[in-house]
Amino acid sequence: MTKPAAAETGTDIRAGTPEPLDAIFRPRSIAVIGASRRRGSIGYEILHNLVEHDFQGVVFPVHPTAKVIHSIKAYPSVLEIPDPVDLAVVVVPYRHVLQVAEECGRKGVRGLVVITAGFREVGGEGVAREEALLAIVHRYGMQLVGPNCMGVINTEPEVSMNATFAPTFPPPGPIGFMSQSGALGVTILDHARELGLGVSMFVSVGNKADVSGNKMIDYWSRDPRTRLIVMYNESFGDPRRFTRLARRVTKEKPILAVKAGRTRTGAKAASSHTGALAGMDVAVDALFEQCGVIRATTLEELFDFAMAFSNQPVPRGDRVAIITNAGGPGILTADACESLGLEIASLTDETRARLRAEVAEEASVQNPVDLIASADAATYRVALDIVLQDPNIDAAIAIFVPPVQVDAGAVAAGIAETVDRHDKTVLGCLMGKKGVQLGVTELKRHSIPAFMFPESAARALAAMCRYRRWRERPLVEPVRFEVDAEGAAQAIASARQDGREQLSLAEVEEVLGAYGIPLAGSRFAATADAAVAAAEELGWPVALKVESAAVVHKTDVGGVRLGLEDEDELRAAFAAIESAVGAGRMEGVRVQRMVESGRETVIGMTNDRLFGPLVMFGLGGIHVEVLGDVAFRIAPVSAIDAAEMVRSLRGYALLAGVRGERAVAFDALEEAILRVSQLVLEFPEIAEMDVNPFLAFPERERCVAVDGRIRLRPTDANDLTGERNA
């Protein structure tokens, strides 16, 4: 049987109603403006590729003096072409691009692909030049890919368009491929052909002045030929729109992405290359996690994932069987699968009995199934067939290490023949070089991805399972709580009136209380006598915490004393804090009733320039930065997001209870995260906040924050969430 690819859904809404981007990807006529007679030049190669790959429309070379190029009549200007032009591919020097764009608009051209560089990516005048180009595009209602790009491809037989200068035309298939890097696009196309990855469309978006990743996701979501979206991104312009689109689209079609700029150096390089700033990597991880995008860490991994998703169905579960003819690779695969959250399933007694009757006496019929080195095509065929019939198995990885006496091609054919009779996910791994290429070719011919190493197959299968879990997850709207927004606003206004960006602990208490986030009660005391009186009122034991606009991290300056049992201890602690901080910097102390024995967590937020509020949850206390056991999500955070944040921590077991301890009240933790999310969205002037520690107890009513800090943005700060399109 013919297997479906990763997603077979998607409704073509174009019937009778062409979409704007059809001018780019389904043109009936193309003008190559800057076409050249000189072999090797970009203007020559683009025209050559259109002709070489049988573009199913009309091509018009445009050159100021040439009469004929590539045996095709040429025109000195797009305005002198007598017939309609849908798409113009522009390869002229940057100083002529604006004039050409204006002429295209007057001609009625509906799409522009500007290959030319020299715009936003170079800064300075290039920025103004790109803005002027975009203004022309908008004035005439055109669609623009680029500038500073490699071009576009559509392999659809009715179009057959290679409007790039790449030497490789990929085979037709289900993948919509977007690259922000033109140079990398050439490599992507070469690698796609080498791996046999079928491409529906390819676009190098360059500076993304108009057509962006967001536009492409939206367009491909309605293209029935595109069943898998693959993206190489260097920057985001409108991550919120990306989130809305991706959440919808990934329920039907997988989106795979590799995002460059993971490190500070990488982000800096990405910025200079594309003319855009790279977002924080934690923000990108949170973004992809929240909208079901499968992130690859390298291009190699991206292609591994693409091979699996474009050729095999998404597994129905996480239970994996491994069939091998060598013990070592089987063990490596099992280790990789388990470390990635997959289950090495137990085979049923019936399956093991059937296998034992068919395989060599020395073979192992446990999972991994080791057929030993003598296993031939017939053995693989029958063993894989038996395993795929097992109700405990959702997917299988078939590994073959070719011994001298066994034909790899025949084994691959046996595997393929068996897979064609089932609807379960099967990935292949053919190791070594001798005779393997024939086997790889045979597997690819039957839409079975073939990996060189078992760990690669395991990672790809794990990515498919992550996607299945996302697709099964319900889409829920963020919870909204009844809050006292006016009370929070007054506390923030109080700090603003004093010219402070840092809120006092009393103001933090007011803000958190207004949003239903409990903070242990406290009293301000300017003197030791007042502190003693406050402790008597609150009840012993108490904690003292310095109050000072000049102090952010109280523990760093010796500004915290805990567990004070009586007046003598309190007075000594007050004097010690005053000495450590400095009488001139200390306004007083905050006296707080001690809350003990809870498990320390932290709930925080930082306002990213591009992504907006990033909400954090993790194990808290003074070691939060050292341990780094935290999870991020972009606000608004949903109830499912909050639950995943809590359960994704490495230290989750400490909250769930160890050695007889009771689990903490997870609902209280999750609600506190949701309330922080609502707070920071409704008060965008909050730049950073920490609720640390937030003490979690088994009893919901005991869960409480014992400290917190809120820093406001400067009053002249620019809007943190507004940027042009992605």
N, C-alpha and C positions, 0 to 999 in steps of 0.2 A: 504493500500500500504506500501511497505518497503521504509523507508526514506533513502536517501543518508547521509553519514556522512559529516563532514565539507568540505572535498575536495575529489572529486571522480577522480581526474586527476592523471597523472603520467604514464609514458611509461616504460614498462619493456624492457630494452635494453640488458638484459642478455641472450636472446634466442640464444643458440648456442655459447655464448661467456661469460664464467664464469668471474666474477670480482675478483680482489685480495682478497677482504674481504669475499668472499664466503668460503675461507679456514677457516675463523673464524665462520661464521654463517650457512654455509651449508656443513659441513664436512661429508665425507662418513665413516671416521674412526677417533677415538679419543684415544690418549694415555693419561692416568692420571698418571703423573710422580710424585711419592710421595703418591700413593694410600696406604691406611692403613686399617688394620683389626680392629682398635680400634674405636668402636662406639663413635660418638661425635667429633672425630677429623675431620679437614677440608678434609684431604685426603680420609677419609671414606665417608663423606657426599656427596662429589662431585661424587664419583663413584656410590654411592647409588642413587643419584638423576638421573643420566644418565639411570640407569637400571629401577628405579621406574617409570619414565615418558616415558619409551618406546622409547629411542633414536633409530632412524631408520637406524643406521649404526653399525659399529663394535667398541667395546670398548676393550682397552688393558690396564690393570693395570700394572704399572711399580714399582717394589720394589726390593731393593738389595738382599733380602733373601727369601721373601715369594714366594711359588710356586703357590698358589691359593688365590685370594681375592674375596669375594662376589660370590663364586662359579665360578669364571672366572680365567682361566689360567693367571698367572702373569709372567713378564719378568724382569730380573735384569737391563736391559738398553733398551732404545728405539732402540739402534742399533741392538738388538737381536730379535726385532719383525720381523717375516718373511714377513709380508704383508706391503703394503704402509700405511703411517700415514699422514692424512691431518692436524690434529690439535693436539697439545700437551697442556694439562693443567698442569702447573708446580706448585707443592706444596712443594718443597724441601726447606730446610733451605737456607738462602740467600747466604751463602758461597759456595753452590754447584750450584747455578743458572747458572753461566756463563758456567760451564762445561756442564751442561744439555743442554743449548741453543746451544752450539757448536755441541754436538752430534745430536741434532734435525736438525740442518742445514745440517750435513753430511748425515743424514737419508733421507733428502728430504722433511721434514715436512714444510708445507707452512704457518701454523699459530701457534702462541704461545699465550696462556693466562697465564700470570705469576701472580699467586695469592700472592706469597711471598712478604712480606714487607722487609724494610731495605735498601731502595735505596734513591733516591733524597729527599724524605720526611724527612729523618733523618739528612740530611746535611753531611758535611765532606766527609768521605770515601764513603758514600752512593751515592753522586753525581757522583764520578768517576766510581763506580760500575754500575750505570745506563747508563752512557755514553759507558762503555765497552759492556754492554748488547745490547745497540742500534747498536753499530758497528757490532756485530755478526749478528744481525737481518738483517741489510742492506747488509752485505757481502753475505748472503745466499738468499736474496730476500724474506724474510719472513715478515709476518704481526704480530704485537705485540699489545696485549691488556694488559695494566698494565705498570709496576709491581704495587704491593700494591693495588689489586683490588679484587672484589668478583666473577667475572666471567661473563658468557654470557648465554642468553636464546634465543631460537627460537621456537615459538609455532606452526609453520607451520606443519601440520600433516605429511607431507613427511619428516620432519626433527625431530620434537618433542625432542628438546635438552634442557636439564637443566644442564648446565655446571657451576653451582654455588653451594655454600654451604647453600643457603637459603632454608628454609623448605617449602616455598610456590611456587607453579607453577601457574602463572596467567592464566586466560582463554584466548583463542585466540581472536584476535581482531585487530583493525586498528592502534594501538599506538606503535610507536617506542620510547622507553624510555631509556634515557641516564642519568646515575648518576655518578658524580665525586667522591662521597663518597660511599664506600662499605658498611659500617655499616648502612647508611641511605637507601641503596638499599634494605636491608631486609625489612625495614618498608614500603618502596614504594611498594614492591611486595605484602606484606600483605594487605595494604590499597587498592591496585588495585583490588585484589580478593574480598575484603569486599564490595567495591563499584560496583563490576561487570564490571570494566573497562577492555576491551579486549586488550591484548598486542600482537603485531606481533613479536617484538624482544626487548630484554633488554640487556643493556651492562653497566657494572661498569668499567669505564675507568681508575680509580686510578690516577697514576702519569702522564698519557697521554704521555708517552715517544714516542709513535709512533701513534697508533690509537687514534684520538682526536675527539672532538665534530665536528670539520670541516669535518673530514673524514666520520663520521657517517651521518651528514646532506647530504653530497654528495651521499653516498651509499643509504640512505633511499629515496632520491629524485627519484631514479630509481626503487624502490621496489613497485609494485602495491598493495601489502598487507598493506603497511604502508601508511596511509592517514593523519596521525597526528604525529608530532614530539614533544616530551616533554623532557625537559632537566633540570637537576639540576647541576648548574655550580658553582665552587668556584673561578676560575681564567680563564683568557684568555691568550693565547700565541701569536696568530696571528689574532688580531681583524680585520685587513684589509681583510684577506682572508675570515673570517667569514662574513663580510659585503657583499662581492661579492657573496658568496654562498647563504646567506640568502635572499638577494634581489631577486635572481632568484627563489629560491625554494618557498618562501612565496607567490609568485604569483599563485602557484598551490596547495601547502600544507601548512597548518598553522604550525607555530613553537611556542610553549609555553615554557617559561623559567622562572626559579627562580634563581636569582644570589645571593649567599651568600656573606657576606663581605660588607654590605651596610654602616656600621659605621666603625670608626677607629678600635674599639675593634674587631668587627667582621672580618674586613680585616686582622688584625694581626693574629687572630685565624685561618683564612682560609690559610694564608701563611704558618704557622707552620704545618698545617695538610697535605697540598699537596705539599709542597716544591716549591710553585710558589707564586708570588706576586699578590695580588688582585688589579685591576684597580680602579680608582676613580669611585664612584657611579654615578656621573653626566655623566661621559664618558659612562658608561654602559647604562644608560637611553637614551643618545643620540644615541648610537650604535643601540639599539633595535628599537628606534623610526625611524631611517633612513632605516632600512632594514625590517620593518614589523613584527618583533618578538613581540609577546604579552607577556609582563612581568607580572608575579605574584609576589606579595610582600611576600607571605608566602606559605608554602607547602600546607596548607589547601586550599588556594585560587587556587593554581596550580591544585589540584585535582578537585575543583569546575569547573574550566575552562575546564579541560580535559573531565569531564563528559558531558558538553554541546557540545564541539566541536566534540567529537567522536560519539555522538548519534544523533545530530540534524543538519539540513542544516543551512548554514549561512543566516541570515535574509536578505531580499531584501531591507530593509530600516530600519529606526530608530523608526517607529511608533508602539507603544506597547499597547496591551489591557490587562487588569487585570481582572480575574474572581475569585471571592472569596465568601466564605459563612460567612465571619466575617469582619466587617468594619475596625477594627484596623489594621490587617495585610495588607488590601488593601491600606490603607493610607500610611503605612510604605513602601510598595512596590512602590507606586507612588512617594513618596519623594525620595527614593533611585534611581529610574529610572531617574527622572528629574535631580538630582544632578550629575548623570553620563552622562548627555548629551542625554538621550533618550527622546522621545516625547510620552506623554500620549495622544494618538490620540482621536479625537472626533469621536464617532460612527455616521454613517449616520442616517437620520430620519427613513429610512426603517428598518435598523437594530434595532433601539430602539423600533419601533412599533412591530416588530416580537418578540422581547424579552418580551415586555409588555404582549403580548398575551399568553406567555408560562410560565412565572414565577409568584411567589406569588405577591399579591398586594403590600405588604410592601417592596418588593425588589427594588433596584435601577438599572435602565437600562442605567445610565450614565457610563462613564469609570472613575474609576473602577466599574465593574458590581458586585454589592453585592446581591447574591442570598439568603441571610440570612441563619440562622442556620438550618432551616428545609429542605434545598435543599438536594435532594437525587441523586442517580446515574442518573436517567432519566433526572432530571433537569440540572445537569452538562452536560450531553450528548447533549441535545438540545441547551442549552445556548452557549456552546463552539462552536458548529457547526454553529450557526447563526453568532457569532462574527468572526470566521475564514473566513466566506464568505464576510465579510465587505471589500470593496476595500481600505478603509483607514487604514487597519491593516496589518502590516508586521510580527508581532510576538505576542505571548500571554504568560502570566504567569498564570497558574491555581493554585490557593491556596485552600487548604482544611484543616480546623481545625475540627477534628472529634467530633461531639456531641455524646452523649450516644446512641441516637436512630438511628444513620446512620452508615452503614457498609462502612468503609474506603476502603476495598478491592473492593466492588462493585462500589464505586465512581471512584476509580483508573481505573477499567476496562472500565467504561463509558467514561472517559477521553481518554484512550488509543484507544478505538474503534473509537472515533471521530477523533483523531489526524491521525490515519491510513488512513482516507479518504481525508486528505489535505496535501499540500506540504509546509505549513508555519511552522515556528519555534515555538515550544511550550516547555516551561520548567514547571516542576511541583514543588510545594512546599507543603509538607505534614507536618503539625506542630503537636506537641504533641506526646505522646508515645502510648496511648491506641489504639490498633488496627491498628496503622499506618504501621507497618512493612509489613503486607500483601499487603497494597496499594503500598508501595515503591517497593516491589518485582514485582508487576504487572506492574508498570510503566517501570521499568528497562527491563522487558521482552519485552516491546514494544519500546525499545530504546528512552524512555522519561526520561531524568535526573530528579531525585527527590531530592530537597534540603530541609534541615531542617528549614532554615530561609529565609524569602523573600529577605533580603538584599543580600544573597549569590546568589540567582537566578538573581537578578538585575545586580550584578557585572559580572556574567558569560555572561549574554545577552549583556551587554555593551562591553565586551571584543570581542564578536563575531561581533558586529557592527563596532568596531575599525578595526578589521581584514578585514571586507568587504570594508571599506573605503580605506584601504591600497591596497587591491587587485584591486580596481577600479582606483587607482591613476596611471597615466602613469609613466613609467621609463624614466627619462630624464638625459642626460649627463650634467656635470657642464659646465657653460658658461666660455669661455676664452676671455679675453679682450686684446686689443693691449696696451702694456705698455712699459715704459722705464726702463727695468730691469737693464740696465747699470747704469742709474742715481741712482737708489736705491742702487746698489752695491757700488758705489763710496761713498755714504753717510755712509754706514755701514763700509766700509774700513777706512773711516776717523776716526771713533770711535775706531776701532781696532788698528790703528796706534798710537793713543793716549793712548792705554791700558785701554780703557773704555768699560764697558759692557752697560752703560746707554747712549743712544743717547741724544744729545742736542735737544732742541725744533726746532732749525734750521734744524738739520739732520732729525728729525721726519717729518718736513714739506717737505723736499726733498723726503723722501721715500714715503710718502703718495701721494704727487703730482705726483711722477713717476708712481704710480698705479691708478691715476685718482680719488683719494679721496680728495676732496677740503678741505684745511685748511685755515682759515682766515689769511690774510697776516699780517706779523709782521716784526719788525726790532730789532736787538740787540743793546743795549746801555750799555756801561760800566760806564757811569757817568750820573748824573742828567741832565747836559747840553745836552748830546747826546740824552737822553730820550725825552727832550722837543723838540729837532729838529725832532726826529722821529715822535712824535705825530703831529707836524705841517704838516709833509709830509703825514701821513696816514689820518689825519682828526680826530677832536674830536667828541665824547668822546672816550677815550682809556682805556685799561687795562694794568697793569704792572704785570709781572710774573717773579719771581726770576729765574736766570740762575745759577745753581750750580751742579756740579757733585756729591756733597754730599747730595743733596736733591732730594727725589723721589716724595713724595706727598707734593706739594707746599703749599696747604691750611693748612696742619697740622702744619707748622712752621711759619704761617703768611706771606707766600711769595707771596700772590696774593692781588691785589687791583683793584677794578672794578669801571667803570663809572666815570672816572676822566674827568672833564669838562674843566679844564684850567691849565695854567702853575703852579699856586700856589698849586692846589690840587695834581698835578703830583709830584712836588718837595717834598711835605710833605709825599706823599705815598712812594717815593723812599727812603727817610730817615727812614720811619717806617719799610720798608722791610729790609733795611740794619741793623737796630737795632735788629729786630726780628731774622734774620738769622745769623747775625754776619759778620762783614766786611771781616774777614779772610776766610769765607766759600763762600762768594758771589762773582761771577765772573762778574755780571752785571744783567740787566733785559731784558726781551723781552717785547717790546711795541707792543700792538696789538689793532687794531681798534675794538671797541665794536660791538658785534653782539647781539641784544636784541630781546626778545619776542618769540623766538623759543621754541619748546618743546624739553626738554633735553632727549637724549638717549645716550646709550653707546654701542660701538662695540669693542670687545676685543678678545684676544686669550691667551691661556696658552698651552704650549707644554708638553703634558703628556708623561711620559717615555714609556708607552706601546701603547697608542692609537694615539700618534702623536698630531697634532694641534687640539685643541678644540676651536671652534669659538663661541663667546658669543654675544648675543644682549639683551638689556634690557632698562628699564627706567634709565636714567643717572643722572649726576650731583654729588654733594657731598654726597648724601644719597644712592648711588647705593648699597653699602655693607649692609646698614641698611635695605633697602626695599627688596633687594634680588629678585626683579621681573625681572628675566633674563631667557633666554633659551639658551641651548647649542646644537651644532651639531659638528660632527667630520668632518674636512676638507677631501676631497673637499665637499663644500656645493652646492647643486643644487638650481635652481631657486625656485622649490617647497619647498625645505627645508627653504630657506630664507623667503618665504612668510609665512610659518607655524611658524617660529621663531617670526616674528613680531606679528602675530595674536594670538599666544598662551599666550601672557602676560596677567596677571590679569589687568594691567592698559591699555589694548588695547584701551578702550573707550576714554582715554585721547588723544590718537593719532588720533582716528577716529573723534573726535570732540564732545564736550558736550556744551549744552546751547548756541546753535547757532554758535559755532566755526566751521570753516571749517576743514576737514580732512587734515592731512599732506600728502605730496607727498610720498606715500608708495613705489612707484617704485624707488625713489631716495634712500630710506632707504635700500631696498632689494638689489639694485645694489652696494651700499657701502659694505654691508655684503659680497656679492660675490667677490668684489675686494679685501677685506681683506683676504678672503679664498684663493684666488689665490696668494696673496703676501706671506702668511705664508707657503704655500706649496713650493713656488719657492725659499724661503729663510729659510731653516730649522734651520739656526743659530739664528733665532729670538726665544727667550725663552718665552717672554711675551710682550704683547702690549695692550694699552688702547687708544681708541679714545673716549675721554670723557671730556666734552659733545660733542656729534654730534647733532647740533641743526636742528630740522626738522621743515619745514614750508610748507604751502599749495603749494607754488610755488617751483617747483623742483630746479630752478636755485639758490634759496636762501639757500638751505640746505648746511650746512657747519660744519666742525669740528672746534672747537675753542681751543682745547688742546689735547695733546696726549703724550704718552710715549712709548718707545720701549726699552726693555732690551734684550741683546744678551746672548747666552749661553757662558760659559767659553770656551776658545779655546781648552782645553783638555777634554771637556765633551764627553761622549760616545754617540754613535748614539741613538737617542731617539725612533726610530721606529723599530729597528731590534731585534726580539726575535724568539726563536724556535717555532715550530708549536703549534696550539691551542689544 
